[in-house]
């Protein structure tokens, strides 16, 4: 067992012992969301991106996925796997690895979702920061994050990751799988509105919104289409310190890693990081569940927590689901 997993189990038993003795805090809280802005697309902001078949630099991506191990109405115990994929220069080699942690959240489902999001941002930031230092990334290399370019405070990537990337002049981009907050002037999907307005095979719309450090937004929001073989478009936040390089020249190398048929126009390193972060081994999840229950039993709180789990998960049993991690989707809290 990894040393950090042992610390995670100790933190878990401490949190849940406190819950068993004192209960959880009751009350509401405001979920911070990205503000929605309706903007009419301006065709002058669309620029063609020249496709490239290879690039003499590395592409690093990190992602984190979650699986519930045990869950009740007021608490949850989760396995978080943070993975990376490194596509070497010219795309000749892919290196990857992952780290696993057990995290415990106390609160209702919405509160736990917020706590888990904080944990994912923290673990992704830690892994990315350690890797760019180990690999000695520089100005020709790309670091791709899954999400928006918010740094600092809660539910954000760490500010130290941004600062180190800026110090090394790394090509740091945040590319989101989806971005419902981007709307056109009529309240429709902005990215689709731009996509249907141009016949260019690969392009960038820049900017949708400029970086604003007062809002913790450290990158210009743009929309990109990186593959001519798909209609998929993605939000891409370009860090403020990179925008003076020339956005088209900055983004063109991404096309060299976006033609893999598995990734549907999404940079393949991000696709692989997401794929590597998924925990699909039933036996591995059962091993972690055994560790969790042994620790809870030693603390003398397994029985009451198991009763709470049974009370809240009757619906699962009606569907023939014995363990929380058997749900197909990873995001349920």
N, C-alpha and C positions, 0 to 999 in steps of 0.2 A: 504494500500500500504506500502510495506517495505521501511524503511528509505533509504536503498542503492538504491532502484529503483528510489526514488525521486532525489537522487544525479545523477543517470544515466541520467534521463530526463533533468536535468539542463545542464549536460555536453553535451548531444545531441543537445539541442537548441543552446548552445554556439558554438559548432563546425559547425553546419549547417548554423547558421547566418553568421559566418565568411566565409563559402563557398559561400553563396548567395551574399555577398558583395564583396568578393575578388577572388572567384574561387578557384580551386585546383592547386597545383604545377604540372607542366607538365615536364615530363622527364622520363628517364628509370632508372632502378636500377638493381643490380645483386641479383638474388635469391640465397641465400646460400643453397647448397645441400650437403648431405653427400657424400664424395668421394667414387666412386666405386672401388673395388679392386678385381682382378681376382686371385683366389687361388685354386690350385689343392687339392681336399680333401685328407687328410691323414687318413687312416683307424685306425692307432694307437691312434688317438684322439677321437675315438668313445668309450664311456663307457656305459655299461648297467646301467639303473636306476631301483632299486628295488621298485616295487609298494607297496603302503601303503593304507590300507582301512580307517585309521583314524589317527589323529594327535592331540596332546595335546597343540595346539597353535592356534592363531587367524590369519585369512587371511583378509587383508584390501585392497580394490582396489578403485581407483577413475577414473572417466572419465568425459568428457565434450562434449556436442553436441550443435549444432548451428541451429537455424531456422531464416530465414530472415523475418522481419516484413514489411519493405518497402525497395525498392531497385531501383536505377536508374544507369545510366552509370558511374556516378562519386561519388556516395556515397551509403551507405547501413546502415540500422538500424536492429540490430539482437537481438534475444533472446538467451542467453547462459545459459544452465542448466548444473551445475556441480553436479554430484551424487557420492555417495559412497555405497559400499556393504561390510559389515563386516560379515564374516562367523566365528562363535564362535568355541572354541575348540570342537573337535569331530564332528563338523558339525551339532550341535544340533539346532542352531538358526541362522537366517540371519537378521541382522539389516541394515536398509538403510534410507537414507534421501537425500535431494537435496537442492541446493541454485540456485536462478535465478537472472540474471543480464541482463540489456539492454545495449548493446554496439554499438557505432557508429563508422564507418570507412569512411574516405574520401579518394578518389583515384580511379584508375581504378580497374578492377576486380582482377588482380594479386596483386596489392598493398593491396587491402582489404583482400585478402586471407592471406597475410603475417601478417597483423595486427590482424586478427582473430586468427591465430595460436598463436601469442604472448599472446593474451588474454586467450586462452584456457590453455596454459602452466601456466600462472600466476594464474588462478582460481583453476586449479587442484593442484598446489603446495600449495596454501594458505589453501585449504580444507584439504589436506593430512597432512600438518604441524600442523594444529589446532587439528586434530583428534588424531594423535599419542601423542600429549601432553595431551589431555583430557582422552584418554583411558589408558594412561601410558603403551605404548608398550615397550617391552624389547626384549632380544636376541632370544627368542623362537618364536616371532611373525613375520609375513610376511607383507610387504607393496609392492603391485604390481602396477606398473605404465604402462600405455599403450603407448608404443613408444620406443625410444632408450635412452641410458644412457648419454645424453648430459645435462650438468648443467651449469648455468651461461650464461651471455650475452643474446642476443635476440633469440627468437624461441627455448628456452631451459627451462627445469624445473629450479626452483630456487636453487641456491647453498645452501641457508639456509636449505632447505629440506634435501639435501644430508648430510650436516654437523650435523644436529640434529639426523638423522638416524644413522650416524656413531657413534655419541656420545652415543646413546642408544644401539648400536650394533644390530639394527633392520635388519632383512633379507630383504633388499631392492633389488628388481629385476625390470627390465624394459622388458616387454614382448610385442612385436609388433604384430599387426594383419597381417601386411605384411612388407616385407623388400626388395624392388627391388634392393638395392645397393649391396647385397651379391651375387657375381658371382663366378663361377668356372673358371679354367684357359682358357676355351674356350668361356667365356662370357655368359654361361647359368646360370639358377637359381641354386645357390649353395645348397640351402636347399633341393631341389628335388634331386640333384646329390648325396647328402649324404643319403637321405631317401631310394633311390632305391639300394644303395650299401650295405645295412645291413638288415638282417632279424630279428634283435632284436625287441621285442615288445615295449619297452620303453628305451630311451637312451638319451645321451647328447654328442654333438660334442663340445669339448672345448680345446683350444680357436680357434675361427676363427681369432680374432684380440685381442691383449691385450689392456687394458686400457691405455689411453694416455692423461694425464691432460693438456698438451700443446694444444691438439685439443679439449679440453672440454669434452672428452670421459672418463667418470668416471667408466666405467665397462668393463669387458672382454666380447666381443661379442661371444656368443655361439649359437648353434641350439639344440632344444629339441623336443622330442616326448614323451608326457606324458600319452598317452592312447593307449592300445593295440587294441582298437575297431575302430580306425580310422587311416588313413594314414596322417593326418594333422601334420605338423611340424611348429614350430614357432622360431623366433629369441628370444633369452633370454639374456639380458645383466646382468652380475653378478657384483655387485659393487666390486671395487678393494679391499676394506677392508674385504670382505667376502671370498676371494679366498683361504686363508690359512686354511679354515675349512675343506676342502675336498668338491669338487664340487658335487660329486654324493650324498653324505650324505646331502648336503644342498638342493638339488633339489628333492630328493625322496618324502618328504611330499607333494609336489605339486600334485603328482599323486592322492592323496586322495580327491582332489577337482577338478579333471579333467575328471571324468567318467560320469558326468551328460550328458545325450543324447542331451540336448539342446545346449551345448557349444562345441561339436565336438572336444574334446581334449584340448580345451582352458580352463584355470582355471575358474571355475564357478563364482568366485567373480568378475573377470574382465568382464565376460559375463553379469552378473547382473548389474554391475555399468554402463556398456554401455546401457543396456536395460532401466534402471531407468533414464538415462540422456535424453532419447528421449521425446520430447514433442509431444504427439499425439492428445491432446484435441483441437479441432477446436475452441470451445467456449473460452478456455483460451487464445489462440493466438489472437482471436478477441478482448478480453478484453485488452490485452497488446497493440494491434494496436490502440484501442480507446484512451488509455492513451497517446500514442505517438502523435496521430493526435491532441488531445486536447492541448498538450504542444506546438506543432508546430503552431497551430492556435493562441494561446495566444501570441506567439512571432511574429506573422504576416508573417510567411514564409511558411505556409502550401500550399497556392495556387501555388506558383512557384515550390515548390518541387513536388507537385502532378502532375503538367504539365510535369516535367522532368521524373517522374515515368511513366506516360502514354506514353511519347515519346520513352522510352527505352523498354517497356514491351509489345509492340504490338504482338510479337510472342506468348507471354503467352496467350493473348486473343484469338488468332487463335486456340489454343489448349483448349479453354474453361476454362482457369485458371484465376481467378479473383484476388487472393492474392498470393504474392511471396511464402508464406509458404506452399502453396498447392503442390509444387513440392515434389515428393517422397523423394529425397535425401536431406540430411541435409547440404552437404558441398558446395552447390552452393552459390557464393558470389555476 
